[in-house]
C-alpha cells in the first residue's frame, strides 16, 4: 500500500499578492479576476500524488494579508509543517513583507517547518520590480525553497506545491499513528470532497474561499 | 460590465470621501462589503451621511488599528454559545478555542458572505433596528443552525472543515427574495402574471430565468400562494418601489413556518409604517445638495415624527421578548434547526427570529455573557443608544470618531496590536480565565451615552432608507441584466476594495495607506 501523508500548510504574505488566488488555482484550478479579500482565514484541502504513488494531503490555511489580521497568523503557522510565503513580483514592498514573515516563522514556528518563498503574478513580468536573481539569492541564503507562479495562468503553481510535497515526507516527522490512519481515510475521500466543493453542493464541506 | 466599473468607481469615491471626512477611522478589509450594501440600496444623497453614521456608531470598534475589539465580540459569542448549547459549544471549542470562523460575519455585518443583495438587505433591515450587539446573536443563531453538520464533520475527523463550514453561511432563502424577483420582472418586463404567485423563485441563478417550480417543498408552495396584501399597485415609480418593499417585508414573516412570531410581525408592521412615510423625505433628499446632507439628515428626523414613533414601537416590539409564551409550534430548544443529512435551505427569517429569541433569553446583561468584563465602556455595544432624537451634529460625530484613539476603552483585554504576541497565549488563556484586568492607562473622558443619540438618526435614516431600497435598486434593474445584482452583488465591490488595497486609487489619498497597513 502506498504511503499517505497529511500536512498542514499555511499561506502568508502581504495583502493582495495573490495568496487566495494561488490556493484557488491549486485546489480547484480556477482563477477569479474579482477575488474577494480574505477575512480571518480560509481552510481548504488538496491532495497531491507523487510519482512513487505517495499521496500528500495538504490542509491549507489561507490567511488574511491585511496588517490588522497579523495577530491571528501564529494560530495558523503554529504546528504548520510548511509555509508558503507569497510576494508579488511587481511590488518590491511585498518582498520586504515576505522577509518579515520569514523571520517571524524562523523565530516562532516549528523549527522543522519547510518554507517556500513564492513570487506570484509572473504573468505580469512586464511590470516586474523583483528580479528572479534577487529573490533566489535571498531564498538560498535562508535555505528556503523558491519559485515563481502565476495564479492567473496557472504557471508554476502545481510545481511549487509538488516540490513541497516531495520535500516534506523526508524532512517532517511522519504523522502520528492515529493521524496517519485518519490521513489515509481522508485522502481516499478527498477526491469526492473536492468535487463536492467545486460544485458547492449542499453547502457542506464547502471551503471558504473568502 | 460597464455598470460594474461605474459602481466600482462610485464605491471607491464614497470610501475616499468617508475617510477624508473621518480621518481617525481606518479601513479594514471587509468594510467595503458593508458599504456596498448601502451603495446598492440608498439614493445617492443619503450615501455619505449614512456611511458616516454607520461607521461612527456601529462599525467604529473595528475601524481602529487592531482586531482586538472584534476578538472581544468573539469571546462574547463564545460565551453565548456556551449558554445556548453547552455540549455543542464544548465540541466547537475543541476545534477552535474562539469562534474565529465567525470573524467575517461579525466584522462585515454578514455582508462579506451573504450571497444575494436581497438577503443582505433583509439582514440589514433587521440589524439596523436593533442594538449593535445583535450581530453576535445572529452569528450564534447561524452557528447553532449548523450543529448537525458540525457533528458529522467532527465524527468524520474533518476538523479543519468545521472552520470552512462555519465561516460560510448555510444556504438561505428568503420570502423577500421571491417578491424582489417579481418586482424586477415588473420593472424589466412589465409582464408579471398572477400565476407567478404560485411559482417558487428561491433558486436564483445568474442569467437563467429565475423561476423554478419546487412542488416538493410544501412550505414554499404555501407561502407563495398566500396573497400579498400590501402589494397595492400605485402609479408613480417611487411608490411602486415602496409598496413592493412593504410587500417583501410582510410575507416573509407572516407566511413563515414560524407562525408564532407575533412580535416579529408587529415589527414588520412597524417597518411598513416607517417605510411608508419615507418616500417623501427621500425625494426631498434627492433634491438636496451634498453639502447640506448632515443638516438635512437631522431635519429629516425631526420632520418625520411619525416615523420616529413608529420606529420606536418597532424597536420595542423588537427588543425580542416573544419568548415568554413559547408556543407549541416553535421548538424552543436552543438549536431548532437540527437538520438531516442533506441540509435544506434555511429560511433567513428563522435565523433572525432565533437570534431574537437568543437575545430575549440571554440578554446582553446576562452575567455569563460577561459583556462588561470583555468590552470596554466606549465600545459601540455600550455607547449605542436608541433614545433621544435630533443630532448632536458634528460635535457628537467628532467625539465618536475620536474614540478609536483609545482602543483600551473599546475592549478591556486590549493588547497592543503591534506585538506579534503569539495568539497561543491569548488563545490558550482562552475563555476559561478571561482577561479581567482593567485598563491601567488613565482614562480619557468617557463620552456620555447621551451624546450617542445621534445614532438614532443613523438608524432611522438607514432603516427607513433600506426599507425603500426599491428606489435605487430599480434603477439598476433597468440598467441591464439583473442576474449579477443577486448572484454577483459583491463582485464590483471586490475591485474597489482591491483598488484600496493596492493603494492605486485615483486621487492619491495618501493617508488611506495607513488604514490598510500598507
Interface residues (C-beta under 8 A of the other chain):
Chain A: X14 X15 X16 X34 X35 X36 X37 X38 X39 X40 X41 X42 X43 X44 X45 X59 X61 X64 X66 X67 X68 X69 X70 X71 X72 X74 X75 X78 X93 X104 X108 X182 X185 X186 X193 X202 X203 X204 X205 X206 X207 X208 X210
Chain B: X26 X28 X29 X30 X33 X65 X66 X67 X100 X101 X103 X104 X107 X108 X112 X113 X149 X153 X157 X158 X160 X161 X163 X164 X165 X167 X168 X169 X170 X171 X342 X343 X415 X417 X419 X420 X421 X422 X423 X424 X427 X490 X491 X492 X494 X495 X497 X498 X501 X502 X516 X517 X518
